[in-house]
Structures are given as C-alpha cells and as structure tokens.
Amino acid sequence: PGCGRIVTQNPVAALDDSLAHRLLSFGPSGARRCDVMRFDRQFQSHPDWGKFFSAVVYAVILLCAALRSGVAAESTFEQANRLYEQGKYSEAAALYENVVKGGRQSAPVFFNLGNAYFKDGKIGRAIYNYKIAERLQPRDPDIQANLRFSRERLPETVSRAPTAWNRSLNYFTVNELAVVFSVVFWAWAILFGLARLRPGMAGRLRGFITGSGVVAGAMFVVLLVADASARKLIAVSVSPQGKVHLGPLAESQVAFPAPDGSELEVLAERGEWLQVVDRNGRTGWMAKSDQILFPPAAMR
C-alpha cells in the first residue's frame, strides 16, 4: 500500500566544499603590504565605505553558512534514505529526526520519517508524522494512502475519525484559504471604491459588488472554521500499552485502553496529564509521556 516509498528529491541545491571554501576565503592572499595600507587609508577617509564593506562581508558569511547548513542537511537526508533502503529503519528514523531538528521541515522529510517509523513497528509515531506531512501537502495521494493504511492497522480503534466536513476543510491549507479570501476581498473593495468614485457605473457594478461581497463573507467564515480546526489538539498515543484513566493519577482506575496509534481529541490539561475524548464520547485522562500532541507547537 505504498508504505515503502522514499522521496529522494531534494529542493536544496548542492554546494561543492571547495567552492564554499573559496567563498569564505575572500580577498587576495598575496596582496602587497603597501596596497593593504593604501586600502586602509581609503576606508579611513570614507568611513561609510567601511561600514558598507563590513555589511557586505557579513552578508556573504551568513549566506555561505546557510548554504553549508543546507548541504549538511541534504547529506543527512541522503544517508537516512540509504539506511532505509538497507532495512535499518530505526537508524533511518533517527537521521530523519536530525534533519527536522536542523530546520528542514518539508512534507517529503516527514513522509519518509513516517515510513521509517511504520517499518520499525511504531504506528503512533508513523501516524503523527504522516499527519504533519498531510498538513503541509494535504492533496498528496501517497501521504493519504499511507495515513489511511496505518490507521487501518489499529484493532478496534478508539480514534476519533475525521468527519466529511473536516476532510473537506483539510483539502486546502489555511494559507491557501487565506490567499483566496484576500483576492476576493480586494476584488470587492476595488469594485466598491470604483462605484463610489464613478456613480454612473454603480448600477452596472451593483451585481458584481454584491456577489463578491457574499463570496468574501463566506470565505471569511470558512477561513475562521478551518483555522480553528487546524488548531485543535489531538493526542496520538505512542505507547503499546497506552491507557486512559478516570482521573489524572497513575493509581486511578483505567477507563479504556488507547494502544499505539490512537488519536484522541484533547479537552483539558492538568500537570502531566491531558483530558481526552474518544470516538464514542468517552472521556478520561492520559499521561503526557504516553502520547505526542498534534499539531506540533511550530504549526499552531
């Protein structure tokens, strides 16, 4: 069902180490001393030139450092891909995690990370990373297929299944909806302003103004609902023996099991416990150590 696909396409351009070294080693190494002294006197007589040159040098250094960081992340990504192909799934997952921590947070990275965790038997962490990949690329068929297949592996799941309304909202990212709303709103604003400036055109523009205003209002409501849905917290169980208790205490009676991969909506938080609800409406408390929260803090 597609769980073994590896995405190897890399958006980061490769940079040769020798080129990076040359970029960092700017300036003629064999300059004569008299030339250097003349260069210094020119900067002393024109202090603004010195500031400008320093700013350029600083920008070049930052650019080179960013490029070298991108090369390092790409190297780690390719190493993780090779480990996955060799069947070393736990080692591959660890390297993919390093890529994410290094700042490269893209759908292919999270998709591959989910694949590695799935092959390593960690269904909860696989679902968690597939969900992040889905949030970044909601219409990718491979992500959808692997997420659906992972959920089907759970016996008698207590997970809250997404409704048809939620699935339709998740078909677009919040940013995409925001762009559409902005276009429609500014179209309405331009038409409205034109009608005010040219009263003679008001009659011909009335229908366009009304229509665009209605669409803009509807898009604004959809945007608010989608944003609220995107911020909703889901606890994904990562413990094979995950349990939901009646109270926020380890000694409290178990309300129902939440095996690895269960997705429960979060209602409240108390210390090291989260109050959750399952698909049947049952509520209880789950230890934070047994789950990871989706979406991650950087995406809320």
SVG drawing of the C-alpha trace seen along z (x, -y; Angstrom):
<svg xmlns="http://www.w3.org/2000/svg" viewBox="-28 -61 82 67">
<polyline fill="none" stroke="black" stroke-width="0.4" points="0.0,0.0 2.8,-2.5 4.4,-2.5 7.9,-1.8 8.1,-4.7 11.1,-7.0 11.1,-10.6 14.6,-11.5 14.0,-14.7 15.9,-17.4 15.0,-21.1 18.3,-22.2 21.0,-22.8 24.3,-21.0 27.3,-23.2 30.8,-22.0 33.0,-22.2 35.9,-23.7 33.5,-26.5 32.3,-27.1 35.9,-27.4 36.7,-29.8 33.6,-31.9 34.7,-32.1 38.3,-32.8 37.6,-36.1 40.4,-38.6 43.8,-38.2 46.1,-36.2 49.2,-37.7 48.4,-41.4 51.4,-43.6 51.6,-45.5 51.6,-48.9 48.4,-48.0 46.8,-47.0 47.9,-50.2 46.6,-52.3 43.3,-50.3 43.0,-51.1 43.7,-54.8 40.9,-55.0 38.4,-53.4 39.6,-55.8 38.9,-58.8 35.5,-57.3 34.1,-55.7 30.8,-54.9 32.6,-52.6 34.0,-50.7 30.5,-50.2 29.2,-49.1 32.1,-46.7 31.6,-45.2 27.9,-44.7 28.6,-43.0 31.2,-40.7 28.8,-39.8 26.0,-39.1 28.3,-36.9 29.4,-34.9 25.8,-34.4 24.9,-33.2 27.8,-30.8 26.9,-29.4 23.3,-28.9 24.4,-27.1 26.8,-24.9 24.0,-24.1 21.7,-23.2 24.4,-20.9 24.8,-19.2 21.0,-18.7 20.9,-17.2 23.8,-14.9 22.0,-13.6 18.7,-13.2 20.5,-11.1 22.2,-9.0 18.8,-8.3 17.4,-7.2 20.3,-4.8 19.7,-3.4 16.0,-2.9 16.8,-1.1 19.1,1.2 16.3,2.1 17.8,0.1 14.6,-1.6 15.3,-2.8 18.7,-4.4 17.0,-6.0 14.3,-7.5 16.9,-8.9 18.6,-10.7 15.3,-12.0 14.6,-13.4 18.0,-15.2 17.1,-16.7 13.8,-18.0 15.7,-19.4 18.1,-21.1 15.2,-23.2 14.3,-21.3 10.7,-20.7 9.1,-19.6 6.4,-17.1 8.9,-14.6 11.0,-14.6 8.0,-13.9 6.6,-11.4 9.9,-9.4 10.1,-9.7 6.6,-8.2 7.6,-5.4 10.7,-4.6 8.6,-4.5 5.9,-2.4 8.5,0.2 10.0,0.1 6.6,1.0 5.9,-2.4 2.5,-3.0 1.8,-6.1 4.9,-8.0 4.2,-7.0 0.7,-8.4 1.9,-11.6 4.5,-12.3 2.0,-11.4 -0.4,-13.9 2.3,-16.6 3.1,-15.7 -0.6,-15.9 -0.9,-19.3 1.9,-20.6 0.7,-18.8 -3.0,-18.0 -3.7,-16.7 -0.8,-14.3 -2.2,-10.8 0.7,-8.9 0.5,-10.6 -3.2,-10.0 -2.8,-6.3 -0.1,-5.7 -2.0,-7.5 -5.2,-5.6 -3.3,-2.2 -1.7,-3.0 -5.0,-3.8 -6.5,-0.5 -3.8,1.5 -5.2,0.5 -7.5,3.2 -10.8,1.8 -9.5,-1.7 -10.8,-4.3 -9.6,-7.1 -11.9,-10.0 -12.4,-9.6 -12.4,-12.9 -15.8,-13.9 -16.6,-14.7 -16.6,-18.4 -13.1,-18.1 -11.8,-16.3 -13.1,-18.9 -11.6,-21.7 -8.3,-19.8 -8.2,-19.6 -6.8,-23.1 -4.2,-24.6 -5.1,-27.6 -2.6,-29.7 -4.3,-28.7 -7.7,-29.7 -6.3,-33.0 -4.9,-33.8 -8.3,-33.1 -10.1,-35.3 -7.6,-38.1 -8.1,-38.0 -11.9,-38.0 -11.9,-40.7 -9.7,-43.1 -11.8,-42.5 -14.9,-43.6 -13.0,-46.6 -11.9,-47.8 -15.3,-47.4 -16.9,-49.2 -14.4,-52.0 -14.9,-52.3 -18.6,-52.6 -18.1,-55.4 -15.7,-57.3 -17.8,-56.8 -21.5,-57.0 -22.5,-56.4 -21.1,-52.9 -22.7,-52.0 -25.7,-50.4 -23.7,-48.1 -21.3,-47.2 -24.0,-46.5 -24.3,-42.8 -20.6,-42.2 -20.2,-44.1 -23.0,-42.1 -21.7,-38.8 -18.1,-39.4 -19.2,-40.6 -21.2,-37.5 -18.3,-35.2 -15.8,-37.2 -18.1,-36.9 -18.5,-33.1 -14.7,-32.7 -14.0,-34.6 -16.3,-32.2 -14.7,-29.2 -11.2,-30.6 -12.1,-31.0 -13.6,-27.5 -10.5,-26.0 -8.1,-27.9 -10.0,-26.7 -10.0,-23.1 -6.2,-23.3 -5.5,-24.4 -7.5,-21.6 -5.2,-19.4 -5.0,-15.7 -3.2,-13.3 -1.5,-10.5 -0.7,-7.5 2.9,-6.2 2.7,-3.6 1.7,0.0 0.1,0.2 -1.4,-3.2 -4.3,-3.7 -6.8,-6.4 -7.6,-6.8 -10.7,-8.1 -8.6,-10.7 -5.3,-12.4 -3.4,-9.9 -1.5,-6.8 -3.4,-5.0 -6.7,-6.0 -8.9,-3.3 -8.4,-2.6 -11.4,-3.9 -10.4,-2.4 -7.2,-1.4 -5.5,-3.7 -3.0,-1.5 -0.2,-2.8 -1.6,-5.0 -4.8,-6.0 -5.9,-9.6 -7.8,-11.3 -9.1,-14.9 -7.7,-16.9 -10.2,-18.7 -8.1,-20.0 -4.6,-19.8 -3.6,-19.3 0.0,-18.9 1.5,-15.9 -2.0,-14.7 -4.3,-15.5 -8.1,-15.0 -9.1,-13.3 -12.2,-12.0 -12.5,-9.0 -14.8,-8.4 -17.5,-7.0 -17.6,-10.1 -15.8,-8.5 -13.5,-10.9 -10.6,-10.3 -7.0,-11.3 -3.9,-10.2 -0.3,-10.7 1.7,-13.1 4.5,-10.6 2.3,-8.1 1.4,-10.5 2.6,-13.3 0.5,-16.3 -0.6,-17.2 -0.1,-19.7 3.4,-20.4 3.9,-23.8 5.5,-25.3 2.3,-24.7 -0.3,-26.1"/>
</svg>
